[in-house]
Amino acid sequence: MFKTNHQYYLYIITNTKDGVLYIGVTNDLERRMFEHKNKLVKGFSSTYNLDKLIYSEVFQYINDAIKREKNMKKWKRQWKINLILEDNPNWNDLSKDWFK
């Protein structure tokens, strides 16, 4: 049986510490962050200048990533902030060195 190793990412981006939060899912986090940083896709993230990756999770199956995304979008803002603070207390852009 042929087995592929796909990875899917749930991610949170912002414009500044304690700023607007956007939660998304992708199968290519580097490509997606390039799109966000260069405003290649018009919409919520480009309107609010959301281009700093502050949190991500990896999933083997797309359905798990989408389920987590839908669940997190229902969370209170403070719950999302608490999750971010656990791994990234300074809200550093985790993708800042990807495109130099």
C-alpha positions as CSV (number, residue, x, y, z in Angstrom):
1,M,0.0,0.0,0.0
2,F,1.3,3.4,-0.9
3,K,1.5,5.8,2.0
4,T,2.0,9.6,1.8
5,N,3.2,11.8,4.6
6,H,1.1,14.9,4.3
7,Q,1.2,17.6,6.9
8,Y,-1.4,20.2,7.6
9,Y,-1.1,23.3,9.7
10,L,-3.4,25.3,11.9
11,Y,-1.9,28.7,12.4
12,I,-2.5,32.0,14.1
13,I,-1.3,35.3,12.7
14,T,-1.5,38.9,14.0
15,N,-0.3,42.4,13.1
16,T,1.1,43.3,16.5
17,K,1.3,42.0,20.1
18,D,-2.2,41.8,21.5
19,G,-3.5,42.7,18.1
20,V,-6.1,41.2,15.7
21,L,-5.9,37.4,15.5
22,Y,-6.6,35.3,12.4
23,I,-6.8,31.5,12.5
24,G,-6.2,29.5,9.4
25,V,-5.4,26.1,8.0
26,T,-2.9,25.2,5.2
27,N,-0.9,22.3,3.8
28,D,2.1,24.6,3.1
29,L,2.8,27.0,6.0
30,E,5.8,28.6,4.3
31,R,3.9,29.4,1.1
32,R,0.9,30.6,3.1
33,M,3.0,33.0,5.2
34,F,4.7,34.3,2.0
35,E,1.2,35.1,0.7
36,H,0.2,36.8,4.0
37,K,3.4,38.8,4.2
38,N,3.1,40.0,0.5
39,K,-0.7,40.6,0.6
40,L,-1.2,38.2,-2.3
41,V,-4.7,37.1,-1.2
42,K,-7.2,39.9,-0.6
43,G,-9.4,39.6,2.4
44,F,-9.3,39.8,6.2
45,S,-5.6,39.2,6.7
46,S,-4.5,41.7,4.1
47,T,-7.1,44.3,5.3
48,Y,-5.7,44.2,8.8
49,N,-2.0,43.7,7.8
50,L,-1.8,40.3,9.5
51,D,1.6,39.0,8.6
52,K,3.2,37.7,11.8
53,L,3.0,34.0,12.6
54,I,2.7,33.6,16.3
55,Y,1.4,30.0,16.7
56,S,1.0,26.8,14.8
57,E,0.1,23.2,15.2
58,V,0.8,20.3,12.9
59,F,-1.7,17.6,11.9
60,Q,-1.4,14.4,9.8
61,Y,-5.0,14.6,8.5
62,I,-6.7,17.7,7.1
63,N,-10.0,16.9,8.8
64,D,-8.3,17.1,12.2
65,A,-6.8,20.5,11.3
66,I,-10.1,21.8,10.1
67,K,-11.9,20.5,13.2
68,R,-9.4,22.2,15.5
69,E,-9.7,25.5,13.4
70,K,-13.5,25.5,13.7
71,N,-13.3,24.8,17.4
72,M,-10.7,27.5,18.1
73,K,-12.7,30.1,16.2
74,K,-15.5,29.6,18.8
75,W,-13.1,30.2,21.7
76,K,-13.1,33.4,23.7
77,R,-10.2,35.7,22.8
78,Q,-8.5,35.2,26.2
79,W,-8.4,31.5,25.6
80,K,-6.5,32.0,22.3
81,I,-4.2,34.5,24.0
82,N,-3.4,32.0,26.8
83,L,-2.6,29.3,24.2
84,I,-0.2,31.7,22.3
85,L,1.4,32.8,25.6
86,E,2.3,29.2,26.5
87,D,4.5,28.7,23.5
88,N,5.3,32.3,22.4
89,P,5.1,34.7,25.4
90,N,6.6,37.6,23.5
91,W,4.4,37.1,20.4
92,N,7.6,36.8,18.2
93,D,7.0,36.3,14.5
94,L,8.0,32.7,14.0
95,S,8.4,33.2,10.3
96,K,10.5,36.3,10.4
97,D,13.6,34.7,9.0
98,W,11.9,32.5,6.3
99,F,12.2,34.9,3.4
100,K,15.6,36.6,3.6
